[in-house]
Amino acid sequence: MSFFLISPEIYTWFILPLLIFLARIGDVSMETIRVIYITRGIKYLAPFIAFFEIIIWLLAMEVVMSDLSNIANFFAFAFGYATGTYVGLIIEEKLSIGMVIMRIVTTEESNEEIAAFLETENFGVTSMDAKGTRGNVKLLLSLVNRADVPRITGHIQTTNPNAFFSIEDVRYVNQGVFRPKKPNSITGFFHSFIHPCEKK
């Protein structure tokens, strides 16, 4: 009795390219996350990801190089690379690991309301007088968790849709007033790798 119920043609031109496609999504998404974590100084998680990333890449490359006449493998390899880049960015966005600095430029009227909102939500905020091309303004600086950015920007859009703000990643923070982040099961797992010696 034969254990191979799938014809060699289907395996060669459909199943094998599909496996290559999925493998490329896996290793490229890992690569995207790893590069982002390296730029943010997350040194504990990046090597862990790199280990599994290179193993998956070697397996995919071995299959492609073993049959250079199969063009379906080449297309699967390329499409998997493109899709993996997108998937990696989506995963990184969902994890929302790290902090960002928000610079908010507002008018005198909306400044107090935005600052009060940040303080009520336990975000540290620094307010400074500044002068813009259209007159006097207020500059608000606040270090926030990446996961909290949508809530803050939503409030700014409601309070003052014309307010200018910019967001930058922060690699290292020493001291300050920060709103505690409530990690879910995924972010909590990664947080244990990023801050292994953090005291609770």
C-alpha positions in Angstrom: 0.0 0.0 0.0 1.4 3.4 -1.0 1.6 6.1 1.6 1.9 8.8 -1.1 -1.6 9.6 -2.2 -0.6 12.9 -3.8 0.8 12.9 -7.3 4.4 14.0 -7.8 3.2 16.9 -10.1 0.9 18.3 -7.4 3.6 18.0 -4.8 6.3 19.6 -7.1 4.2 22.5 -8.4 1.8 23.3 -5.6 2.6 21.8 -2.2 6.4 22.4 -2.2 6.0 26.0 -3.4 3.4 26.6 -0.7 5.8 25.3 2.0 8.5 27.6 0.6 6.1 30.5 0.7 5.1 29.8 4.3 8.7 29.3 5.4 9.7 32.6 3.8 6.9 34.4 5.6 8.2 32.9 8.8 11.8 33.8 8.5 11.4 37.3 6.9 8.8 38.3 9.5 11.3 37.3 12.2 14.0 39.2 10.4 11.9 42.4 10.3 11.1 42.1 14.0 14.7 41.4 14.8 16.0 44.4 12.9 13.5 46.7 14.6 14.5 45.3 18.1 18.2 45.8 17.3 17.6 49.5 16.5 15.8 49.9 19.8 18.6 48.3 21.8 16.6 45.1 22.7 19.6 42.8 23.0 18.1 39.8 24.7 15.3 39.0 22.2 17.1 39.7 18.9 19.6 36.7 19.1 16.8 34.4 20.1 14.8 35.4 17.0 17.9 35.2 14.7 18.5 31.6 15.7 15.2 30.3 14.4 15.2 32.8 11.5 18.4 31.4 10.0 17.2 27.8 10.4 14.0 28.4 8.5 15.9 30.4 5.8 18.4 27.5 5.3 15.6 25.0 4.9 13.8 27.1 2.3 17.1 27.8 0.4 17.9 24.1 0.4 14.6 23.2 -1.2 14.9 26.0 -3.9 18.5 25.1 -4.8 17.8 21.4 -5.0 15.5 22.1 -8.0 16.5 25.2 -10.0 14.3 24.2 -12.9 11.1 24.7 -10.9 10.0 28.3 -11.5 7.1 28.0 -9.0 9.7 27.7 -6.2 11.3 31.0 -7.3 8.0 32.8 -7.3 7.0 31.3 -3.9 10.4 32.4 -2.5 9.9 36.0 -3.7 6.2 36.3 -2.7 7.0 34.8 0.7 9.7 37.4 1.2 7.4 40.3 0.3 4.5 38.9 2.4 6.9 38.2 5.4 8.0 41.8 5.4 4.4 43.0 5.7 3.5 40.3 8.3 6.6 41.3 10.4 5.5 44.9 10.5 2.0 43.9 11.6 3.3 41.7 14.3 5.6 44.4 15.6 2.8 46.9 15.6 0.6 44.5 17.6 3.3 43.8 20.2 3.8 47.6 20.7 7.0 47.1 22.7 8.9 50.1 23.7 8.3 53.8 24.4 8.0 56.8 22.2 8.3 60.5 22.8 5.5 62.7 21.6 6.0 66.4 20.8 2.7 68.3 20.7 2.5 71.9 19.6 -0.8 73.5 20.6 -2.4 76.9 21.0 -2.9 78.4 24.4 -6.6 77.4 24.4 -6.2 73.7 23.9 -2.9 73.3 25.8 -4.3 73.0 29.3 -6.9 70.4 28.2 -4.4 68.1 26.5 -1.9 68.4 29.4 -4.7 67.7 31.9 -5.7 64.6 29.9 -2.1 63.3 29.9 -1.7 63.9 33.6 -5.0 62.2 34.4 -3.9 59.2 32.5 -0.7 59.1 34.5 1.6 60.2 31.6 4.4 62.5 32.5 4.2 65.8 30.6 6.5 68.8 30.2 5.1 72.1 29.0 7.1 74.9 27.5 6.4 78.2 26.0 7.4 78.5 22.3 7.0 80.8 19.4 5.8 79.6 16.0 5.4 81.3 12.6 1.8 82.1 13.6 2.4 83.3 17.1 2.9 82.0 20.6 2.3 78.3 21.1 2.8 75.6 23.8 5.2 72.7 23.4 4.2 69.5 25.3 6.7 66.7 25.7 5.6 63.3 26.9 7.1 59.8 27.0 4.4 57.2 26.5 4.1 53.5 25.7 3.7 52.7 22.1 0.4 50.9 22.8 -1.1 54.1 24.3 -0.3 56.3 21.2 -3.7 55.7 19.4 -5.6 56.8 22.6 -3.6 60.0 22.9 -3.7 61.0 19.3 -7.4 60.3 19.3 -7.9 62.7 22.2 -5.7 65.3 20.4 -7.8 65.0 17.3 -11.0 65.5 19.3 -9.6 68.4 21.4 -7.7 70.2 18.7 -7.7 68.8 15.2 -5.2 71.4 14.1 -2.6 70.6 16.7 0.8 69.5 15.4 2.4 66.5 16.9 5.4 64.2 16.1 6.3 60.8 17.4 9.8 59.3 17.7 11.1 56.0 19.0 13.0 56.1 22.3 15.9 53.7 22.8 16.7 54.3 26.4 14.9 56.1 29.3 16.4 56.8 32.7 13.8 58.4 34.9 10.4 59.9 34.6 6.7 59.5 35.2 5.3 56.7 33.1 1.9 55.1 32.9 2.1 51.4 33.7 1.6 49.2 30.7 -0.7 46.3 31.0 0.9 43.5 29.0 -1.2 40.8 27.4 -0.1 37.2 27.2 2.1 37.9 24.2 3.7 41.2 25.2 4.2 39.9 28.7 6.2 37.0 27.4 8.4 39.2 25.3 8.8 41.7 28.1 10.4 38.9 30.3 13.1 38.6 27.6 13.7 42.3 27.3 13.8 43.1 31.0 15.0 39.8 32.6 16.3 41.5 35.7 13.5 44.0 36.3 12.1 43.9 39.8 8.4 43.8 40.4 
